[in-house]
C-alpha cells in the first residue's frame, strides 16, 4: 500500500503531452507533434514521446522558452467566425488575425472550414478542450441549400442519414424550403456538407448557430466575447 507521501508524488508526475496541454493550452496531438519534431526539452535533454515529467521539479522548454506550471485563470471565449478564414495558426487569413493581441496564445476547440461561419470556442484550458471535443455536445447549424428539400430527403434526415458507413445522430429542427436548421452531436470533418452532398444537394451557406449552450446570437461577424459563467458551467456538465 502506498504512503500518502508517495501518492502525492505520483499525482505530480504526468505525461509530457498532458503537461504541455495543461500549461501551454494546446491539444495532446499538437504536443506530440512538437515532441516528435524535437522542439521540446526536459532539463536540456531532447524529450521523447511518452516520457513523464515531475511538475515543479523538471524544467520543460518549448523552442527554448520555459513552460512553467501556472495557476492563472483560464480564458474562455467565443468568436462568430467570419467566412473566408481558416482555423489554423499558419496560412492565408487565419482566425488568429481576427483575435485581439491578448488572446493570441489560446487555441480553438475543433474547427470550422473556411466557408463556414458561426460559433467557434477558444481557450487555453487544454484539458477542458480535449474532453469537450470528445463529448456528445449538440451543435446547431443553419444550412442554406441550392434547392428545396424534397420529401424523400426529408425522411432520410428524419431517420438519420448514413455517412462513412454508419447512421449519423441528428435532429431536423426546422425546414423552410432551401433553409434548414439542424442539430448534430459530433464534429466530424465537413460532416454537414458531406451529408447533404450524399443526398444530392450543395450547401451554399453554413452557419453554426451554437455550440452547446453557447450561442453567437447577435454577435457580429468576426467579433468575440467572453463566455458567461452559466455557459461555462453548462459546457463542463457535458464532460464530467
Long-range contacts (C-beta under 8 A, 24 or more apart in sequence): 12-54, 12-55, 12-56, 12-57, 13-52, 13-53, 13-54, 13-55, 14-52, 14-53, 14-55, 15-50, 15-51, 15-52, 15-53, 16-40, 16-42, 16-47, 16-49, 16-50, 16-51, 16-52, 16-53, 16-60, 17-49, 18-127, 19-53, 19-55, 19-60, 19-67, 19-69, 20-60, 20-62, 20-67, 20-126, 21-126, 21-127, 21-129, 21-130, 22-69, 22-126, 22-127, 23-67, 23-68, 23-69, 23-70, 23-126, 24-62, 24-67, 24-126, 25-74, 25-105, 25-106, 25-107, 25-123, 25-124, 25-125, 25-126, 25-129, 26-107, 26-126, 27-107, 27-126, 27-129, 27-130, 28-126, 28-130, 30-107, 34-62, 39-63, 74-123, 74-124, 74-125, 74-128, 75-103, 75-106, 75-122, 75-123, 75-124, 75-125, 75-226, 76-121, 76-122, 76-123, 76-125, 76-128, 76-226, 76-227, 76-232, 77-103, 77-106, 77-121, 77-122, 77-123, 77-224, 77-225, 77-226, 77-227, 78-119, 78-120, 78-121, 78-122, 78-211, 78-214, 78-216, 78-219, 78-224, 78-225, 78-227, 79-119, 79-120, 79-122, 79-222, 79-223, 79-224, 80-117, 80-118, 80-119, 80-120, 80-216, 80-219, 80-220, 80-221, 80-222, 80-223, 80-224, 81-112, 81-116, 81-117, 81-118, 81-119, 81-120, 81-208, 81-221, 81-222, 82-117, 82-221, 82-222, 83-114, 83-115, 83-116, 83-117, 83-221, 84-114, 84-115, 85-114, 86-113, 86-114, 87-111, 87-112, 87-113, 87-120, 95-120, 98-222, 98-224, 99-224, 100-224, 103-224, 109-133, 109-211, 110-187, 111-187, 112-208, 113-190, 113-193, 115-206, 116-206, 116-207, 116-208, 117-205, 117-206, 117-207, 117-208, 117-221, 118-207, 118-208, 118-209, 118-216, 119-208, 119-209, 119-210, 119-211, 119-214, 119-215, 119-216, 120-208, 120-211, 121-211, 121-214, 121-227, 122-224, 128-236, 128-239, 131-239, 132-235, 132-238, 132-239, 133-187, 134-239, 135-238, 135-239, 136-185, 136-186, 136-238, 137-185, 137-211, 137-212, 137-235, 137-238, 138-183, 138-184, 138-185, 138-210, 138-212, 139-183, 139-184, 139-185, 139-187, 139-208, 139-210, 139-211, 139-212, 140-173, 140-181, 140-182, 140-183, 140-208, 140-209, 140-210, 141-181, 141-182, 141-183, 141-184, 141-192, 141-206, 141-207, 141-208, 141-209, 142-179, 142-180, 142-181, 142-205, 142-206, 142-207, 142-209, 143-179, 143-180, 143-181, 143-182, 143-192, 143-196, 143-203, 143-205, 143-206, 144-178, 144-179, 144-203, 144-204, 144-205, 144-206, 145-178, 145-179, 145-180, 145-196, 145-201, 145-202, 145-203, 145-204, 146-178, 146-201, 146-202, 146-203, 146-204, 147-178, 147-201, 148-177, 148-178, 149-175, 149-177, 149-178, 149-180, 149-201, 153-199, 153-200, 153-201, 156-199, 157-182, 157-199, 161-195, 161-198, 161-199, 162-198, 163-188, 163-191, 163-194, 163-195, 163-198, 164-188, 168-195, 170-195, 178-204, 181-209, 212-238
